[in-house]
Amino acid sequence: MTYIDELKDVIRRLHGVESTHVESVPVKETFQGKTVWDGMVEVFDLHGHPKAPKVYAWAHDTDDPKKPRRHVTVLHTGPITSAVKAVQAAIVQEFRGGETPEEA
């Protein structure tokens, strides 16, 4: 299974719709001169989702042996209008001690 297929499976499981990969967007977020996130965000069109036309998704490895890989998806709704905004929203959620917007 490819990385994109893995993310499509997560999107299907979390959001209940099929998706089509559109593009890969490099995002680097810094805070007070330090890099807090640097990676690729995959952009997918959603088919038949009631609230969002697309979703931003990525995965990364963790230090948790029970959950060695973390998948994050952020719907393109409200203030989330780009891959950068999706990463910013995920960082804010994580900083506040919660799960990111949608996580598997």
C-alpha positions as CSV (number, residue, x, y, z in Angstrom):
1,M,0.0,0.0,0.0
2,T,1.4,3.4,-0.9
3,Y,1.5,6.4,1.5
4,I,-1.3,8.1,-0.5
5,D,-3.5,4.9,-0.4
6,E,-2.8,4.7,3.4
7,L,-4.1,8.3,3.8
8,K,-7.1,7.6,1.6
9,D,-8.0,4.7,3.8
10,V,-7.8,6.9,6.9
11,I,-9.9,9.6,5.2
12,R,-12.5,6.9,4.3
13,R,-12.6,5.6,7.9
14,L,-12.7,9.0,9.6
15,H,-15.0,10.9,7.2
16,G,-17.0,8.2,5.5
17,V,-16.3,9.3,1.9
18,E,-13.9,8.5,-1.0
19,S,-11.2,11.0,-1.9
20,T,-8.9,11.8,-4.8
21,H,-5.3,13.0,-4.3
22,V,-4.8,16.5,-5.8
23,E,-1.3,17.6,-4.7
24,S,1.5,17.5,-2.2
25,V,2.3,20.8,-0.5
26,P,5.5,21.4,1.5
27,V,4.8,23.3,4.7
28,K,7.3,24.7,7.2
29,E,5.9,26.3,10.4
30,T,8.2,28.3,12.7
31,F,7.5,29.9,16.1
32,Q,9.9,32.3,17.7
33,G,12.6,31.4,15.2
34,K,12.3,27.6,15.8
35,T,10.8,25.1,13.3
36,V,7.8,23.5,14.9
37,W,6.7,21.5,11.9
38,D,8.3,20.7,8.6
39,G,6.8,18.2,6.1
40,M,4.5,17.5,3.2
41,V,0.7,17.9,3.5
42,E,-1.3,15.8,1.1
43,V,-4.4,17.5,-0.4
44,F,-7.4,15.4,-1.3
45,D,-10.7,16.3,-3.0
46,L,-13.6,14.7,-1.1
47,H,-16.5,13.0,-2.9
48,G,-19.9,13.6,-1.2
49,H,-18.8,15.1,2.1
50,P,-21.6,17.2,3.6
51,K,-19.4,20.0,5.0
52,A,-16.1,20.1,3.1
53,P,-14.9,19.9,-0.5
54,K,-11.4,18.8,0.5
55,V,-9.2,17.5,3.3
56,Y,-5.5,18.0,4.2
57,A,-3.8,14.9,5.5
58,W,-0.4,13.7,6.7
59,A,1.2,11.0,8.9
60,H,4.2,10.8,11.1
61,D,6.0,8.3,13.3
62,T,5.6,8.6,17.1
63,D,7.6,7.4,20.1
64,D,4.5,5.5,21.3
65,P,4.9,1.7,20.7
66,K,1.1,1.3,21.1
67,K,0.5,3.8,18.3
68,P,3.8,4.0,16.3
69,R,2.2,6.0,13.4
70,R,-0.1,9.0,13.7
71,H,-2.4,10.1,10.9
72,V,-3.8,13.6,10.9
73,T,-6.7,14.9,8.7
74,V,-8.0,18.5,8.7
75,L,-11.2,19.4,6.8
76,H,-11.2,22.4,4.4
77,T,-13.9,24.3,6.3
78,G,-14.3,27.7,8.0
79,P,-10.9,29.3,8.6
80,I,-9.0,26.2,7.2
81,T,-8.5,27.2,3.6
82,S,-5.0,25.9,2.9
83,A,-2.4,23.3,3.8
84,V,-0.6,25.9,6.0
85,K,-3.8,26.7,7.9
86,A,-4.4,23.0,8.4
87,V,-1.0,22.5,10.0
88,Q,-1.4,25.6,12.1
89,A,-4.8,24.3,13.4
90,A,-3.2,20.9,14.2
91,I,-0.4,22.6,16.1
92,V,-2.7,24.7,18.1
93,Q,-4.9,21.7,19.1
94,E,-1.8,19.7,20.1
95,F,-0.5,22.6,22.1
96,R,-3.8,22.9,24.0
97,G,-3.4,19.2,24.9
98,G,-6.1,17.8,22.8
99,E,-6.0,15.5,19.8
100,T,-5.6,17.2,16.4
101,P,-8.8,18.0,14.5
102,E,-9.2,14.4,13.2
103,E,-6.8,11.7,14.1
104,A,-6.4,8.0,13.5
